[in-house]
């Protein structure tokens, strides 16, 4: 990072920018989960506006053909969001509730 090695970021497979839910969609598309499937990933979480970066474990659960629940297990522990892929287009809606389960 900035020309220096950061061993604490080893193993980060994804990038998560705190200012946009779009980054989560990249992981969701890459994982290609079937309904009922769950997968974890480690992301480099970049916080804005302070630009701090830390590794963050994240869980993705495919609820049905168009809906994925995202749970942050690391940097923003407990944060959850539901991503909805409308008719397989790149139109996504993010409903975020911090610290509460999404039903």
C-alpha positions as CSV (number, residue, x, y, z in Angstrom):
1,X,0.0,0.0,0.0
2,X,1.6,3.3,-1.1
3,X,4.7,1.4,-2.1
4,X,4.9,-0.5,1.2
5,X,4.1,-4.1,2.0
6,X,1.2,-4.6,4.5
7,X,1.3,-8.2,5.7
8,X,-2.0,-7.6,7.6
9,X,-3.7,-7.4,4.2
10,X,-2.4,-10.7,3.0
11,X,-5.3,-12.9,2.0
12,X,-7.6,-10.1,1.0
13,X,-9.4,-11.4,-2.1
14,X,-11.8,-8.5,-2.6
15,X,-12.0,-4.7,-2.1
16,X,-14.8,-3.1,-0.2
17,X,-15.2,0.7,-0.4
18,X,-17.3,1.9,2.5
19,X,-19.0,4.6,0.4
20,X,-20.6,2.3,-2.1
21,X,-22.5,-1.0,-2.1
22,X,-21.3,-1.7,-5.6
23,X,-18.2,-3.5,-4.4
24,X,-20.3,-6.2,-2.7
25,X,-21.9,-6.9,-6.1
26,X,-18.6,-7.8,-7.6
27,X,-18.1,-10.5,-4.9
28,X,-21.7,-11.7,-5.3
29,X,-21.2,-12.1,-9.1
30,X,-17.8,-13.8,-8.7
31,X,-19.1,-16.3,-6.1
32,X,-22.1,-17.3,-8.2
33,X,-23.9,-18.8,-5.2
34,X,-26.9,-21.0,-5.7
35,X,-30.0,-20.3,-3.5
36,X,-29.4,-21.6,0.0
37,X,-25.6,-21.4,-0.3
38,X,-23.3,-19.4,1.9
39,X,-19.7,-18.3,1.4
40,X,-17.1,-16.1,3.3
41,X,-14.6,-13.8,1.7
42,X,-11.8,-11.6,3.1
43,X,-11.9,-8.0,1.7
44,X,-9.6,-5.0,2.0
45,X,-12.1,-2.6,3.7
46,X,-11.3,1.0,2.8
47,X,-13.1,3.5,5.1
48,X,-14.0,6.9,3.9
49,X,-13.2,9.8,4.4
50,X,-10.3,8.8,6.6
51,X,-8.9,6.2,4.0
52,X,-8.0,3.6,6.6
53,X,-7.6,0.1,5.3
54,X,-8.1,-3.1,7.2
55,X,-8.9,-6.7,6.3
56,X,-12.5,-7.7,6.9
57,X,-14.2,-11.1,6.9
58,X,-17.6,-11.0,5.0
59,X,-20.4,-13.5,4.6
60,X,-22.7,-13.8,1.6
61,X,-25.8,-15.9,1.7
62,X,-27.9,-16.4,-1.4
63,X,-31.5,-16.3,-0.2
64,X,-33.2,-16.9,-3.5
65,X,-32.5,-16.3,-7.2
66,X,-32.3,-12.5,-6.9
67,X,-31.5,-11.8,-3.2
68,X,-28.2,-12.0,-1.2
69,X,-27.7,-11.2,2.4
70,X,-24.4,-9.6,3.3
71,X,-23.0,-9.7,6.8
72,X,-19.8,-8.0,7.9
73,X,-17.9,-10.2,10.3
74,X,-14.9,-7.9,10.7
75,X,-14.3,-4.2,10.2
76,X,-17.9,-3.2,10.7
77,X,-19.0,-6.3,12.7
78,X,-22.7,-6.9,12.6
79,X,-23.5,-4.6,9.7
80,X,-25.9,-6.3,7.3
81,X,-27.4,-5.5,3.9
82,X,-29.7,-7.2,1.5
83,X,-28.7,-6.9,-2.2
84,X,-31.5,-7.4,-4.8
85,X,-30.6,-8.1,-8.4
86,X,-33.6,-6.9,-10.4
87,X,-34.3,-9.1,-13.4
88,X,-30.6,-9.9,-13.7
89,X,-29.8,-6.3,-14.6
90,X,-27.1,-4.3,-12.9
91,X,-29.7,-2.5,-10.9
92,X,-29.2,-3.1,-7.2
93,X,-30.9,-1.9,-4.1
94,X,-29.2,-1.9,-0.7
95,X,-31.2,-1.9,2.5
96,X,-28.9,-1.6,5.4
97,X,-29.6,-2.1,9.1
98,X,-26.6,-1.9,11.4
99,X,-26.6,-4.5,14.2
100,X,-30.1,-5.8,13.6
101,X,-31.1,-9.0,11.7
102,X,-32.8,-8.4,8.3
103,X,-35.9,-10.5,7.9
